[in-house]
Amino acid sequence: MLETLDISVFLGPWIIPVGAVLGGLFGYGIARLWRGRHPAEAVAVADGGPLAPAVPPPAAEPVEAAPPVVEPIEPAPPAPAAPPAPAAPKRAEPAPGVAEALARGPAEGEGAAPGLWLDHADGLAAEAHHPAAIAALARALDGLDALLDGGGDDPAIDAALARAATLAATLADRPGLARSQALGGRLREIQGDPEAAHGAYLAALDLYEGMDDHDGVVATCDLLAMIHARADDPEGAEAYWRYGLTLVTEMGNRVEEARLLGRLGAVALYREDWQGAEDVLGEALALEESLGNLGAAGAISADLGRLEEGRERPNEALAHWRRATSLLIEAGESEGELARTCAEAVLRLLPAVPPKKR
């Protein structure tokens, strides 16, 4: 009976529970496998149930945008252009010193002819060595000055002076230009043209005044005063010498002060201003003696002798002439023309002076 018993009788009641258990185990395995591959989506709620995907919020109704308000904008000023990058400085060859440049001058050296120094100055100016060119020009002017001291009036001197003035203007060498003008005036005097000389001296004076060069002004005033004196214009001569005297007194140049006092005394003597001449010449004599300029003091003492002769005071005149002679002997100038003039004056005045007053 047992062999014929159907097995379904025993298994029937267990089929459903066993199937449920096996189905659950299979589902659990599948879930673990899926969670390992998609962790961000495998989220459980507190009771273990899976969350449904969130429902997206309802789309908002479109709102018509207002038209943009555009305010006018003033254009911004253009940005300043960047300055160009400075170019790399060119390496310039150092200019030779003045002494070195002058050493390349005439082989004869400082005593070379003025024309040679002018040539050298032109060459240095062309090489833009202006300080050396100015120094070379000064040497050329020294040579021209020496030629004029010797009374030279060669046309070549005139041409050289014109060339020197042109070069000085090119180099902006105002002292050189003023000196060229003054030397040109001296040349015109030698040539017998005092009007042209006067104009050249005035041009030089203007340049010296513009540079505030008192020495140049005084020297040029001396030249102008001499022209006026030779033209029998003592007032004009006095005006220029007084101008020069004012400047040398301010500078404290006692040597020039004494010399110009002597000049002014001679003008007063020429005008027969006896008292004025005595005052100025007496001051000049004292100053020259204090400076040890015995030759100049002798010349002033001779002027005082002339002054007293003009006053018809032979006693005082003789004393001044003798004093002049003594000073010239002491200065070693006893053989000069002035010493001979003094000796003649003493001989001339002796008969007019009583023996007791000689």
Residue frames relative to the residue before (quaternion, step in Angstrom):
aa qw qx qy qz dx dy dz
M 1.0000 0.0000 0.0000 0.0000 0.00 0.00 0.00
L 0.6356 0.5252 -0.3299 0.4598 3.42 1.08 -0.74
E 0.6346 0.5349 -0.3477 0.4362 3.66 0.98 -0.68
T 0.7336 0.4307 -0.2478 0.4635 3.51 1.09 -0.67
L 0.4855 0.6756 -0.4349 0.3445 3.55 1.31 0.04
D 0.4337 -0.7083 0.5035 0.2381 3.58 -0.87 1.06
I 0.4740 -0.7040 0.4662 0.2499 3.68 -0.93 1.07
S 0.5636 0.6251 -0.3773 0.3863 3.54 1.20 -0.47
V 0.5465 0.6136 -0.4031 0.4030 3.46 1.33 -0.49
F 0.7214 0.4347 -0.2459 0.4798 3.56 0.99 -0.82
L 0.7331 0.4390 -0.2502 0.4553 3.59 0.88 -0.82
G 0.4919 0.7026 -0.4237 0.2913 3.62 1.00 -0.52
P 0.7314 0.4326 -0.2843 0.4439 3.63 0.61 -1.00
W 0.7156 0.4641 -0.2622 0.4515 3.73 1.09 -0.50
I 0.4927 0.6878 -0.4439 0.2952 3.57 1.09 -0.30
I 0.6942 0.4879 -0.2963 0.4385 3.61 0.80 -0.94
P 0.6797 0.4625 -0.3333 0.4615 3.67 0.79 -0.86
V 0.6606 0.5094 -0.3221 0.4476 3.58 0.89 -0.90
G 0.6464 0.5132 -0.3215 0.4642 3.61 0.94 -0.76
A 0.6437 0.5226 -0.3385 0.4450 3.56 1.01 -0.76
V 0.6541 0.5140 -0.3172 0.4553 3.54 1.02 -0.91
L 0.6764 0.4871 -0.3088 0.4581 3.56 0.85 -0.91
G 0.6397 0.5216 -0.3340 0.4551 3.61 0.98 -0.75
G 0.6491 0.5218 -0.3269 0.4467 3.59 1.01 -0.79
L 0.6504 0.5147 -0.3193 0.4584 3.53 0.96 -0.91
F 0.6494 0.5168 -0.3198 0.4570 3.58 0.93 -0.79
G 0.6635 0.4988 -0.3068 0.4657 3.61 0.95 -0.84
Y 0.6352 0.5369 -0.3312 0.4456 3.60 1.04 -0.80
G 0.6494 0.5212 -0.3110 0.4582 3.56 1.01 -0.84
I 0.6509 0.5091 -0.3198 0.4635 3.55 0.96 -0.85
A 0.6515 0.5275 -0.3202 0.4413 3.62 0.97 -0.84
R 0.6522 0.5108 -0.3222 0.4581 3.59 0.97 -0.84
L 0.6447 0.5244 -0.3192 0.4555 3.52 0.99 -0.81
W 0.6770 0.4936 -0.2961 0.4587 3.64 0.92 -0.83
R 0.6490 0.5272 -0.3213 0.4446 3.61 1.04 -0.84
G 0.6265 0.5415 -0.3439 0.4427 3.60 1.01 -0.65
R 0.7271 0.4175 -0.2554 0.4815 3.60 1.03 -0.67
H 0.7846 0.1959 -0.1110 0.5776 3.67 1.14 -0.50
P 0.0465 -0.8569 0.5121 0.0358 3.65 0.49 1.12
A 0.6450 0.5485 -0.3416 0.4079 3.64 0.99 -0.77
E 0.7338 0.4194 -0.2386 0.4783 3.59 1.10 -0.58
A 0.6316 0.5262 -0.3372 0.4588 3.58 1.27 -0.23
V 0.2046 0.7750 -0.5597 0.2102 3.54 0.33 1.26
A 0.1679 -0.7880 0.5868 0.0811 3.57 -0.89 0.94
V 0.4426 -0.6540 0.5413 0.2889 3.51 -1.15 0.54
A 0.7312 -0.4481 0.2700 0.4377 3.54 -1.26 0.24
D 0.7178 0.4319 -0.2628 0.4786 3.64 1.05 -0.71
G 0.6280 -0.5766 0.3243 0.4099 3.57 1.26 0.22
G 0.5796 0.6035 -0.3913 0.3831 3.66 1.21 -0.17
P 0.5018 -0.6560 0.4642 0.3198 3.61 -0.96 0.73
L 0.4488 -0.6808 0.5160 0.2624 3.54 -1.14 0.76
A 0.4126 -0.6627 0.5593 0.2790 3.50 -1.11 0.72
P 0.5836 -0.5724 0.4173 0.3971 3.64 -1.02 0.56
A 0.5534 -0.6308 0.4380 0.3224 3.53 -1.04 0.90
V 0.4109 -0.6942 0.5378 0.2450 3.45 -1.10 0.86
P 0.4224 -0.7054 0.4918 0.2864 3.66 -0.69 0.92
P 0.5412 -0.6224 0.4422 0.3522 3.58 -1.04 0.74
P 0.5918 -0.5798 0.4047 0.3870 3.52 -1.14 0.51
A 0.5374 -0.6414 0.4452 0.3189 3.51 -0.98 0.84
A 0.4526 -0.6843 0.5040 0.2698 3.53 -1.00 0.94
E 0.5252 -0.6270 0.4677 0.3352 3.50 -1.14 0.66
P 0.5095 -0.6582 0.4460 0.3290 3.59 -0.88 0.83
V 0.2163 -0.7554 0.6101 0.1020 3.54 -1.07 0.95
E 0.4268 -0.7085 0.4975 0.2616 3.54 -0.80 0.99
A 0.3823 -0.7461 0.5037 0.2085 3.57 -0.67 1.14
A 0.4669 -0.6613 0.5091 0.2926 3.56 -1.09 0.79
P 0.5461 -0.6084 0.4397 0.3719 3.58 -1.01 0.63
P 0.5025 -0.6697 0.4475 0.3142 3.63 -0.88 0.87
V 0.3540 -0.7025 0.5777 0.2180 3.52 -1.14 0.78
V 0.1344 -0.8043 0.5774 0.0411 3.54 -0.56 1.13
E 0.1812 -0.7786 0.5934 0.0937 3.55 -0.57 1.16
P 0.5083 -0.6494 0.4572 0.3331 3.57 -0.96 0.78
I 0.1768 -0.7792 0.5974 0.0686 3.54 -0.91 0.94
E 0.3818 -0.7165 0.5318 0.2409 3.54 -0.73 1.04
P 0.5042 -0.6596 0.4490 0.3304 3.54 -0.85 0.85
A 0.4686 -0.6705 0.4986 0.2869 3.52 -0.96 0.85
P 0.5429 -0.6071 0.4437 0.3738 3.58 -1.01 0.67
P 0.5616 -0.6104 0.4196 0.3688 3.55 -1.00 0.68
A 0.5331 -0.6224 0.4669 0.3323 3.49 -1.01 0.76
P 0.5096 -0.6499 0.4487 0.3415 3.58 -0.88 0.81
A 0.5108 -0.6487 0.4705 0.3113 3.46 -1.01 0.84
A 0.5049 -0.6472 0.4748 0.3174 3.50 -0.96 0.78
P 0.5040 -0.6483 0.4587 0.3394 3.58 -0.91 0.82
P 0.5481 -0.6207 0.4320 0.3572 3.52 -1.01 0.71
A 0.5472 -0.6134 0.4521 0.3464 3.48 -1.01 0.70
P 0.4797 -0.6793 0.4563 0.3167 3.60 -0.81 0.91
A 0.4737 -0.6645 0.4998 0.2901 3.46 -1.02 0.86
A 0.5691 -0.5861 0.4430 0.3693 3.50 -1.08 0.59
P 0.4811 -0.6835 0.4515 0.3122 3.61 -0.77 0.96
K 0.4186 -0.6872 0.5329 0.2617 3.47 -1.05 0.83
R 0.4300 -0.6937 0.5147 0.2624 3.50 -0.95 0.75
A 0.1639 -0.8065 0.5643 0.0650 3.54 -0.46 1.25
E 0.4956 -0.6345 0.5057 0.3099 3.48 -1.13 0.71
P 0.4861 -0.6657 0.4633 0.3255 3.63 -0.83 0.82
A 0.4336 -0.6880 0.5156 0.2699 3.55 -0.97 0.91
P 0.4940 -0.6536 0.4690 0.3298 3.57 -0.92 0.77
G 0.5759 -0.5934 0.4350 0.3563 3.55 -1.17 0.56
V 0.6823 -0.4926 0.3468 0.4141 3.50 -1.29 0.37
A 0.6657 0.5073 -0.3171 0.4459 3.59 0.84 -0.95
E 0.6573 0.5079 -0.3151 0.4590 3.58 0.98 -0.86
A 0.6667 0.5016 -0.3064 0.4583 3.57 0.97 -0.86
L 0.6546 0.4987 -0.3183 0.4706 3.57 1.01 -0.77
A 0.6058 0.5666 -0.3556 0.4309 3.58 1.11 -0.64
R 0.6548 0.4844 -0.3208 0.4833 3.58 1.21 -0.38
G 0.4568 0.7112 -0.4210 0.3292 3.56 1.32 0.17
P 0.8186 -0.2285 0.1605 0.5020 3.56 -1.22 -0.42
A 0.5557 -0.6331 0.4282 0.3273 3.54 -1.01 0.83
E 0.6317 0.5554 -0.3350 0.4246 3.59 1.13 -0.58
G 0.4606 -0.7022 0.4372 0.3218 3.59 1.26 -0.17
E 0.8351 -0.2147 0.1443 0.4854 3.53 -1.23 -0.56
G 0.6891 0.4873 -0.2852 0.4542 3.59 1.09 -0.59
A 0.3810 0.7350 -0.4864 0.2794 3.59 1.24 0.21
A 0.6437 -0.5194 0.3961 0.3987 3.53 -1.26 0.45
P 0.6022 -0.5912 0.3869 0.3719 3.61 -1.02 0.73
G 0.6226 0.5620 -0.3497 0.4174 3.59 1.02 -0.73
L 0.6387 0.5206 -0.3285 0.4617 3.58 1.05 -0.73
W 0.6561 0.4893 -0.3143 0.4811 3.57 1.00 -0.75
L 0.6134 0.5292 -0.3511 0.4695 3.58 1.08 -0.63
D 0.6236 0.5269 -0.3389 0.4676 3.59 1.01 -0.79
H 0.6676 0.4962 -0.3029 0.4651 3.56 0.92 -0.91
A 0.6392 0.5206 -0.3271 0.4620 3.58 0.99 -0.81
D 0.6251 0.5311 -0.3360 0.4628 3.61 1.01 -0.78
G 0.6688 0.5101 -0.2999 0.4500 3.57 0.94 -0.91
L 0.6607 0.4955 -0.3054 0.4740 3.57 0.98 -0.84
A 0.6299 0.5242 -0.3379 0.4628 3.58 1.05 -0.74
A 0.6423 0.5213 -0.3253 0.4582 3.59 1.02 -0.77
E 0.6902 0.4444 -0.2655 0.5056 3.59 1.18 -0.59
A 0.4633 -0.7052 0.4140 0.3415 3.58 1.36 0.11
H 0.4381 0.6406 -0.4962 0.3891 3.59 1.11 0.65
H 0.0851 -0.8762 0.4718 0.0489 3.55 0.63 1.16
P 0.6528 0.5010 -0.3590 0.4405 3.68 0.79 -0.77
A 0.6731 0.4773 -0.3013 0.4778 3.58 0.95 -0.82
A 0.6196 0.5387 -0.3425 0.4568 3.59 1.06 -0.71
I 0.6464 0.5104 -0.3160 0.4710 3.58 1.00 -0.81
A 0.6458 0.5103 -0.3203 0.4690 3.59 1.01 -0.79
A 0.6488 0.5003 -0.3183 0.4770 3.60 1.00 -0.78
L 0.6260 0.5283 -0.3338 0.4665 3.59 1.04 -0.75
A 0.6268 0.5362 -0.3394 0.4521 3.60 1.01 -0.77
R 0.6526 0.4982 -0.3234 0.4704 3.60 1.01 -0.72
A 0.6106 0.5324 -0.3510 0.4696 3.56 1.08 -0.66
L 0.6685 0.4917 -0.2998 0.4706 3.59 0.98 -0.84
D 0.5795 0.5597 -0.3733 0.4600 3.60 1.13 -0.60
G 0.6714 0.4998 -0.2957 0.4604 3.56 0.93 -0.90
L 0.6533 0.5001 -0.3110 0.4758 3.58 1.00 -0.79
D 0.6050 0.5507 -0.3431 0.4615 3.57 1.07 -0.72
A 0.6621 0.5036 -0.3051 0.4636 3.57 0.93 -0.90
L 0.6363 0.5221 -0.3331 0.4601 3.60 1.01 -0.77
L 0.6706 0.4852 -0.3031 0.4722 3.59 0.99 -0.78
D 0.5844 0.5598 -0.3733 0.4536 3.58 1.10 -0.57
G 0.6937 0.4516 -0.2655 0.4943 3.55 1.12 -0.64
G 0.5667 -0.6323 0.3731 0.3741 3.58 1.27 0.17
G 0.3459 0.7700 -0.4807 0.2375 3.58 1.19 0.35
D 0.0076 -0.7944 0.6074 -0.0041 3.56 -1.00 0.86
D 0.2094 0.7994 -0.5279 0.1961 3.54 1.16 0.66
P 0.5521 -0.6185 0.4355 0.3507 3.63 -0.97 0.76
A 0.5816 0.5869 -0.3797 0.4161 3.57 1.14 -0.55
I 0.6043 0.5445 -0.3636 0.4539 3.61 1.10 -0.59
D 0.6292 0.5341 -0.3280 0.4597 3.56 0.99 -0.83
A 0.6750 0.4912 -0.2935 0.4657 3.58 0.90 -0.95
A 0.6552 0.5134 -0.3161 0.4552 3.58 1.00 -0.82
L 0.6498 0.5101 -0.3239 0.4612 3.59 1.01 -0.76
A 0.6353 0.5129 -0.3303 0.4735 3.58 1.02 -0.76
R 0.6507 0.5071 -0.3094 0.4730 3.56 0.99 -0.81
A 0.6420 0.5217 -0.3206 0.4613 3.58 1.01 -0.82
A 0.6508 0.5118 -0.3221 0.4592 3.59 0.95 -0.82
T 0.6457 0.5182 -0.3211 0.4598 3.59 0.99 -0.81
L 0.6697 0.4915 -0.2987 0.4698 3.57 0.93 -0.91
A 0.6320 0.5286 -0.3374 0.4554 3.60 0.99 -0.79
A 0.6486 0.5053 -0.3209 0.4701 3.58 0.98 -0.80
T 0.6417 0.5271 -0.3205 0.4557 3.60 0.99 -0.81
L 0.7242 0.4235 -0.2302 0.4931 3.57 1.00 -0.85
A 0.3683 -0.7224 0.4863 0.3257 3.60 1.31 -0.15
D 0.3490 0.7258 -0.4958 0.3249 3.54 1.11 0.83
R 0.1788 -0.8352 0.5120 0.0914 3.57 0.18 1.28
P 0.6327 0.5034 -0.3627 0.4633 3.66 0.91 -0.67
G 0.6570 0.5047 -0.3147 0.4632 3.59 0.98 -0.81
L 0.6483 0.5096 -0.3211 0.4658 3.57 1.02 -0.77
A 0.6460 0.5122 -0.3233 0.4645 3.60 0.96 -0.83
R 0.6683 0.4940 -0.3076 0.4635 3.56 0.94 -0.84
S 0.6113 0.5410 -0.3499 0.4595 3.58 1.05 -0.71
Q 0.6477 0.5139 -0.3141 0.4666 3.58 0.99 -0.84
A 0.6712 0.4981 -0.3063 0.4555 3.59 0.88 -0.90
L 0.6567 0.4898 -0.3153 0.4790 3.59 0.97 -0.80
G 0.6081 0.5436 -0.3478 0.4623 3.57 1.11 -0.66
G 0.6302 0.5233 -0.3318 0.4679 3.58 1.07 -0.71
R 0.6412 0.5150 -0.3309 0.4627 3.58 0.97 -0.77
L 0.6311 0.5245 -0.3329 0.4646 3.57 1.02 -0.79
R 0.6539 0.5072 -0.3228 0.4593 3.60 0.96 -0.83
E 0.6164 0.5296 -0.3523 0.4642 3.60 1.06 -0.63
I 0.6468 0.5114 -0.3166 0.4689 3.57 0.95 -0.87
Q 0.6957 0.4641 -0.2640 0.4806 3.56 1.05 -0.76
G 0.5311 -0.6721 0.3863 0.3419 3.58 1.28 0.03
D 0.5715 0.5595 -0.3964 0.4507 3.58 1.10 0.63
P 0.1200 -0.8481 0.5110 0.0720 3.63 0.34 1.21
E 0.6094 0.5586 -0.3704 0.4235 3.61 1.04 -0.61
A 0.6630 0.4788 -0.3013 0.4903 3.58 0.96 -0.88
A 0.6236 0.5366 -0.3371 0.4578 3.58 1.05 -0.76
H 0.6451 0.5264 -0.3181 0.4533 3.56 0.95 -0.89
G 0.6546 0.5121 -0.3125 0.4599 3.60 0.96 -0.83
A 0.6535 0.5031 -0.3136 0.4705 3.58 1.00 -0.83
Y 0.6514 0.5100 -0.3214 0.4607 3.59 0.98 -0.78
L 0.6361 0.5228 -0.3337 0.4590 3.58 1.00 -0.76
A 0.6321 0.5223 -0.3327 0.4658 3.60 1.03 -0.78
A 0.6535 0.4989 -0.3117 0.4764 3.58 1.00 -0.83
L 0.6381 0.5352 -0.3293 0.4449 3.58 0.97 -0.85
D 0.6384 0.5294 -0.3236 0.4555 3.58 0.98 -0.84
L 0.6592 0.4994 -0.3097 0.4691 3.59 0.96 -0.82
Y 0.6701 0.4963 -0.3084 0.4578 3.58 0.88 -0.90
E 0.6435 0.5083 -0.3281 0.4690 3.59 1.00 -0.77
G 0.6419 0.5328 -0.3206 0.4487 3.58 1.02 -0.79
M 0.7031 0.4262 -0.2559 0.5084 3.59 1.14 -0.61
D 0.3649 -0.7313 0.4827 0.3147 3.59 1.31 -0.15
D 0.3444 0.7270 -0.5005 0.3199 3.55 1.09 0.85
H 0.2385 -0.8218 0.5015 0.1275 3.58 0.02 1.29
D 0.6247 0.5376 -0.3500 0.4454 3.59 0.99 -0.76
G 0.6673 0.4919 -0.3012 0.4712 3.57 0.95 -0.86
V 0.6301 0.5306 -0.3330 0.4589 3.57 1.03 -0.79
V 0.6705 0.5048 -0.3057 0.4496 3.59 0.88 -0.95
A 0.6643 0.5016 -0.3118 0.4581 3.59 0.90 -0.89
T 0.6809 0.4803 -0.2950 0.4677 3.60 0.95 -0.83
C 0.6077 0.5356 -0.3490 0.4711 3.59 1.07 -0.68
D 0.6136 0.5476 -0.3432 0.4537 3.58 1.06 -0.72
L 0.6660 0.4960 -0.2982 0.4707 3.57 0.96 -0.88
L 0.6571 0.4998 -0.3087 0.4723 3.60 0.98 -0.82
A 0.6444 0.5220 -0.3271 0.4531 3.58 0.97 -0.81
M 0.6438 0.5223 -0.3275 0.4533 3.59 0.97 -0.78
I 0.6161 0.5303 -0.3519 0.4641 3.61 1.03 -0.70
H 0.6694 0.4880 -0.2997 0.4732 3.59 0.94 -0.88
A 0.6351 0.5250 -0.3365 0.4559 3.59 1.00 -0.76
R 0.6732 0.4840 -0.2998 0.4718 3.59 0.94 -0.85
A 0.6820 0.4642 -0.2796 0.4912 3.58 1.17 -0.57
D 0.4812 -0.6868 0.4182 0.3490 3.59 1.30 0.34
D 0.4988 0.6022 -0.4481 0.4333 3.55 0.97 0.97
P 0.1104 -0.8451 0.5191 0.0640 3.62 0.37 1.20
E 0.6072 0.5607 -0.3677 0.4261 3.59 1.08 -0.63
G 0.6560 0.5017 -0.3116 0.4701 3.59 0.98 -0.85
A 0.6435 0.5180 -0.3182 0.4652 3.56 1.01 -0.83
E 0.6574 0.5168 -0.3156 0.4485 3.56 0.91 -0.89
A 0.6292 0.5525 -0.3425 0.4261 3.60 0.97 -0.83
Y 0.7028 0.4530 -0.2806 0.4713 3.61 0.85 -0.90
W 0.6635 0.4912 -0.3251 0.4613 3.60 0.96 -0.75
R 0.6353 0.5085 -0.3453 0.4676 3.60 1.03 -0.65
Y 0.5964 0.5478 -0.3560 0.4664 3.60 1.07 -0.69
G 0.6804 0.4797 -0.2878 0.4733 3.56 0.89 -0.93
L 0.6331 0.5389 -0.3341 0.4440 3.59 0.99 -0.80
T 0.6231 0.5434 -0.3409 0.4476 3.58 0.99 -0.79
L 0.6862 0.4910 -0.2901 0.4515 3.58 0.92 -0.91
V 0.6969 0.4646 -0.3005 0.4563 3.61 0.83 -0.90
T 0.6016 0.5426 -0.3638 0.4598 3.59 1.12 -0.56
E 0.6376 0.5151 -0.3176 0.4767 3.58 1.03 -0.81
M 0.7016 0.4606 -0.2685 0.4728 3.58 0.99 -0.79
G 0.4221 -0.7107 0.4641 0.3182 3.59 1.22 -0.31
N 0.3984 0.7057 -0.4856 0.3278 3.57 1.18 0.54
R 0.2100 -0.8366 0.4964 0.0978 3.55 0.06 1.32
V 0.6025 0.5667 -0.3599 0.4316 3.57 1.07 -0.68
E 0.7047 0.4367 -0.2622 0.4939 3.58 0.85 -0.98
E 0.5945 0.5657 -0.3661 0.4387 3.57 1.08 -0.62
A 0.6630 0.4955 -0.3027 0.4725 3.58 0.94 -0.88
R 0.6532 0.5223 -0.3198 0.4453 3.57 0.93 -0.86
L 0.7073 0.4564 -0.2736 0.4654 3.58 0.87 -0.94
L 0.5775 0.5472 -0.3805 0.4715 3.60 1.12 -0.50
G 0.6367 0.5193 -0.3240 0.4690 3.56 1.04 -0.76
R 0.6313 0.5272 -0.3281 0.4647 3.59 1.03 -0.78
L 0.6841 0.4795 -0.2922 0.4655 3.57 0.86 -0.93
G 0.6152 0.5368 -0.3466 0.4618 3.58 1.08 -0.65
A 0.6453 0.5173 -0.3210 0.4614 3.56 1.03 -0.78
V 0.6257 0.5230 -0.3386 0.4693 3.60 1.07 -0.73
A 0.6564 0.4978 -0.3136 0.4723 3.60 0.93 -0.88
L 0.6255 0.5321 -0.3317 0.4643 3.58 1.05 -0.74
Y 0.6437 0.5235 -0.3130 0.4622 3.57 0.98 -0.87
R 0.7106 0.4306 -0.2483 0.4979 3.57 1.03 -0.79
E 0.4155 -0.7312 0.4410 0.3135 3.59 1.33 0.05
D 0.3444 0.6747 -0.5446 0.3599 3.52 1.06 0.92
W 0.1909 -0.8604 0.4590 0.1123 3.54 0.45 1.28
Q 0.7052 0.4552 -0.2874 0.4614 3.58 0.77 -0.92
G 0.6427 0.5165 -0.3251 0.4632 3.57 0.95 -0.83
A 0.6527 0.5105 -0.3071 0.4681 3.57 0.99 -0.85
E 0.6482 0.5250 -0.3267 0.4443 3.58 0.94 -0.85
D 0.6608 0.5163 -0.3118 0.4468 3.57 0.92 -0.88
V 0.7177 0.4491 -0.2652 0.4613 3.57 0.78 -1.03
L 0.6777 0.4885 -0.3016 0.4595 3.58 0.92 -0.89
G 0.6205 0.5345 -0.3491 0.4553 3.59 1.05 -0.66
E 0.6492 0.5038 -0.3117 0.4771 3.59 1.02 -0.79
A 0.6584 0.5092 -0.3111 0.4587 3.56 0.97 -0.85
L 0.6421 0.5333 -0.3252 0.4445 3.59 0.97 -0.85
A 0.6650 0.4988 -0.3086 0.4623 3.59 0.89 -0.90
L 0.6696 0.5019 -0.3033 0.4558 3.58 0.98 -0.82
E 0.6551 0.5052 -0.3225 0.4600 3.61 0.93 -0.83
E 0.6591 0.4969 -0.3195 0.4654 3.59 0.94 -0.79
S 0.6469 0.5137 -0.3286 0.4579 3.60 1.00 -0.76
L 0.6825 0.4688 -0.2769 0.4876 3.58 1.15 -0.62
G 0.4886 -0.6802 0.4205 0.3491 3.57 1.26 -0.20
N 0.4717 0.6573 -0.4514 0.3763 3.59 1.24 0.33
L 0.0975 -0.8637 0.4923 0.0466 3.55 0.46 1.23
G 0.6166 0.5423 -0.3567 0.4456 3.60 1.02 -0.65
A 0.6676 0.4784 -0.2926 0.4897 3.59 0.97 -0.92
A 0.6266 0.5276 -0.3369 0.4642 3.60 1.04 -0.73
G 0.6292 0.5307 -0.3354 0.4582 3.59 1.03 -0.72
A 0.6421 0.5194 -0.3238 0.4617 3.61 1.00 -0.81
I 0.6670 0.4886 -0.3078 0.4708 3.61 0.97 -0.81
S 0.6255 0.5257 -0.3403 0.4654 3.59 1.03 -0.73
A 0.6163 0.5314 -0.3416 0.4702 3.58 1.10 -0.66
D 0.6312 0.5174 -0.3324 0.4726 3.61 1.03 -0.76
L 0.6352 0.5134 -0.3309 0.4727 3.60 1.03 -0.72
G 0.6069 0.5373 -0.3496 0.4699 3.59 1.12 -0.63
R 0.6429 0.5027 -0.3246 0.4781 3.60 0.98 -0.80
L 0.6138 0.5659 -0.3379 0.4345 3.53 1.04 -0.88
E 0.7120 0.4518 -0.2693 0.4653 3.56 0.80 -0.98
E 0.5962 0.5295 -0.3699 0.4768 3.58 1.10 -0.51
G 0.6366 0.5255 -0.3254 0.4612 3.57 1.03 -0.73
R 0.6738 0.4638 -0.2786 0.5033 3.54 1.14 -0.60
E 0.3725 -0.7332 0.4664 0.3259 3.55 1.37 -0.21
R 0.4539 0.6233 -0.4815 0.4167 3.51 0.86 1.08
P 0.1580 -0.8558 0.4856 0.0825 3.60 0.38 1.27
N 0.6042 0.5660 -0.3778 0.4147 3.62 0.98 -0.69
E 0.7012 0.4496 -0.2607 0.4881 3.58 0.84 -1.03
A 0.6218 0.5451 -0.3424 0.4461 3.57 1.04 -0.76
L 0.6572 0.5132 -0.3150 0.4533 3.59 0.90 -0.93
A 0.6370 0.5327 -0.3331 0.4466 3.58 0.98 -0.80
H 0.6737 0.4849 -0.3016 0.4691 3.61 0.94 -0.83
W 0.6472 0.5096 -0.3313 0.4601 3.62 0.97 -0.78
R 0.6536 0.4949 -0.3172 0.4767 3.56 0.98 -0.75
R 0.6274 0.5221 -0.3313 0.4733 3.57 1.03 -0.76
A 0.6324 0.5289 -0.3297 0.4601 3.57 0.99 -0.78
T 0.6453 0.5236 -0.3165 0.4574 3.57 0.96 -0.89
S 0.6582 0.5175 -0.3078 0.4520 3.58 0.93 -0.91
L 0.6651 0.5055 -0.3035 0.4583 3.59 0.95 -0.88
L 0.6606 0.5052 -0.3121 0.4593 3.59 0.95 -0.83
I 0.6271 0.5175 -0.3405 0.4722 3.59 1.03 -0.73
E 0.6623 0.5079 -0.3000 0.4619 3.57 0.95 -0.90
A 0.6902 0.4648 -0.2730 0.4828 3.58 1.10 -0.67
G 0.4983 -0.6685 0.4200 0.3583 3.58 1.26 -0.09
E 0.5762 0.5851 -0.3704 0.4342 3.57 1.18 0.50
S 0.2592 0.8160 -0.4831 0.1833 3.58 1.07 0.70
E 0.6923 0.4703 -0.2833 0.4683 3.59 1.20 -0.27
G 0.5209 0.6743 -0.4002 0.3374 3.58 1.23 0.00
E 0.7141 -0.4522 0.3272 0.4225 3.54 -1.32 0.16
L 0.6501 0.5157 -0.3279 0.4516 3.58 0.96 -0.82
A 0.6250 0.5331 -0.3435 0.4553 3.60 1.01 -0.73
R 0.6429 0.5053 -0.3214 0.4775 3.60 1.02 -0.74
T 0.6223 0.5335 -0.3330 0.4660 3.58 1.02 -0.77
C 0.6465 0.5175 -0.3163 0.4628 3.57 0.99 -0.85
A 0.6529 0.5122 -0.3190 0.4579 3.60 0.92 -0.87
E 0.6506 0.5097 -0.3165 0.4655 3.58 0.95 -0.82
A 0.6470 0.5199 -0.3227 0.4549 3.60 0.96 -0.78
V 0.6354 0.5224 -0.3326 0.4613 3.57 0.99 -0.83
L 0.6688 0.4918 -0.3008 0.4694 3.60 0.91 -0.87
R 0.6556 0.5228 -0.3089 0.4489 3.54 1.03 -0.74
L 0.7392 0.4391 -0.2275 0.4572 3.59 0.97 -0.82
L 0.5176 0.6738 -0.4219 0.3163 3.60 1.10 -0.50
P 0.6815 0.4803 -0.3369 0.4374 3.66 0.78 -0.81
A 0.6812 0.5020 -0.2972 0.4424 3.60 1.12 -0.61
V 0.6829 0.4540 -0.2765 0.5010 3.58 1.25 -0.18
P 0.4667 -0.6740 0.4866 0.3019 3.61 -0.78 0.94
P 0.6209 -0.5875 0.3620 0.3719 3.60 -0.98 0.77
K 0.6615 0.5211 -0.3212 0.4333 3.59 0.99 -0.73
K 0.7356 0.4050 -0.2297 0.4920 3.61 1.18 -0.45
R 0.4652 0.7009 -0.4434 0.3093 3.58 1.22 0.09
